[in-house]
C-alpha cells in the first residue's frame, strides 16, 4: 500500500479488519514490543464505542482490563494528539488555525474527499474552511467543510510537483489564446 502523507510517501501496511465470530469488526496488530494488540468495535447498543489495547502482557500473561473502551468523543479528543505525533514524532496538538492558512496545499483524507488535492482558498477559524480542487476550474471544485471537521478530513501536504502537462485552466486559456 502506498499512502501520500505530509512527510512523504508511506509504504506501510494497513491493519486488516475482519468480522469477529459475533459479527463485530476487529483488527489485530503488533506493537513496538512485539505484543499482540487489538482494535475492535464494541457491542454497546446505545452508543458507538471501540476497544483498543492488549489482552496479554510481555510474558504472555493475561492482562485483565488491558483494553481501553473508547467513545467517539474520546477518539475525537485523541485524534489531534495522535495526528501531531504521527506528523512530528512528539506529543502535542495540531492547531488547525495555524496549520490551515490561505494558500496551504492539502490532500483529502476523509470519506468524501479522499485523494482530492487542492489549496486552501478561504479560512474562517471556528466556522469553516474552503479548498479549491486543483484539477477543476473555479468556481467548480470549491469544497467547503465545517471547522470541527477540518483536521479530520484534510492533511497539509507539499505543493503539487509541476510537470509539463498543463492544468485544466491553462488548457482553456491556451485554447482561448489560440483562437486569436
N, C-alpha and C positions, 0 to 999 in steps of 0.2 A: 504494500500500500504506500502511496506517495501523497503526502499532505503538505500544502504550502502554508507556512507559518511566518510570523514576523521575524523569526530567527533563521529562516531559510526553509529548505525542503527537508521534511522528516520522513524517513523510510522505516517507520516502526510498524508494529502490529496492533491492531485493534483488539480489544477484549471480545472474545467470541460469546455472544449472547444466545442462550438456548432456553427452551421451556423446561421447568422442573417437573417432577412427577405430578405435582399439584397444579401445573399449568401456569405458574408464575415464571417470569423471565429471570434468569440467573446467569452471571458471568464469573469466571474464575481467572485469577492471575497470580503471579508470584511476585512478592515484594523484594526489596533490595537484600533482605536477609535470607531469601530462599523460602519464606513461609507462603503457604497456600492462602490466598485471600479471596473473598467473595463479595460481589455486589449483587443484590437480589431485591426484587420487588417484595413489598410487604403484603400480607394478606389482610391488613386492617381495612374493613369495608367502608369506613366513614371518611377516610382521607387518604391521599396519595403519600406513601412513605416508601423508604427503601432501607435495606440492611447493608452495612458496609463494614468489613473488618476481617478478623481471623477466627477460626474455630480451634486451631491447635497452636501451641507455643513453639519455641525454637527446638525443644527436645521432643516434640510430638505429643505433649500432654494436653488434654482438653482445657480450653480456657472458657469457663462459664462467663457469659456477658462480654465476649470478645468482639462482638459486633455492635456498631452504633446503629440506632434506629432513628433515621433522619426524615424530617418532614420536608416538603417542598420549600417552606420558608427558611429552614436551616440550610438547605442546599443553596438557596439564593444568597444567603449571608456568607457562605463559604466560597462561592464562585469567584468574587473579586480577589480574594486572597490566593486561591489556587491558581487563577489565571496569572496573577502577578508572579507567583513562584515559578510557573511554567515558562514565563517570558524572561525572568531575570535570575532565577536560582536563589532568590532570597524572599523572606516573608515580608509582606507589605500589602498595600491596597493599590489598585489601579483607579485613578480618579478620572472618570470619563470626561469631565470638563477640561482636564489638562491634556488628555490623550487625544480627543477628537476636536480638532481645530479646522476651520475652513481651509481647504486645500490638502488636507491629510488624505493619503491614499489608503483605502480599506478594501477588505475582501469579506464577502458574506459567509457566515458560518452557521446561520440559522436554517430552520427547515424550509423557509420560503425564499431565502436569498442566497442559498449555498452556491459558492463559486462566483457570485456577482462581484466584479472588480470595478471600483469607481473612486470618485473623490468626494469628500465632504463639501457640500455647497452652502449649507446653512446650519447654524448651531443655535439652539435656544436652550441653554442649560436648565434642567428641571422640567422641560416641556417636550422638546422633540429634536430630531436630527434629520437632515436631508442629505442624500447621496445621489450623485449623478452616475448612472451606469456608463462605463467608459465605452461600451460597444454600441450605445444608442445615441441618436442625435437629439439634443434638447429641443423642446421640453419633454419629449418622450424619455422614459428611463429614469425619471425622477422618483426616488424611493424615499419615503418618509417613515420614521418609526418613533414610537413614544420613548422618552428619555430613559424610563426604567428598564427598557429592553436593549438599549444601545450596546452595552458591553457584553450582552448575551448573544447578539446576532452579527456583530461586526468586529473584525480584527484589524488593527492597524498593520499595514504592510509597506513594502518598498514600492516606489514608483514603477509603473509598467516599463519593462525593458523595451526600448524603441527599436523597431526593425524597419526594414524598407517598405513594408506594406502600409498603405495609408489607412487612417481611421475612417469610419463611415462619413464623418463630417468633411474630412479632407477630400474624399472621393466626390462628394456632392459639389464642393467648392471648385474642384478641378473641372468637373463636368460643366458647371456654370461658366467658368472662365474659358473653356474650350469652345463654347458657343459664340464667343465674342469675335 
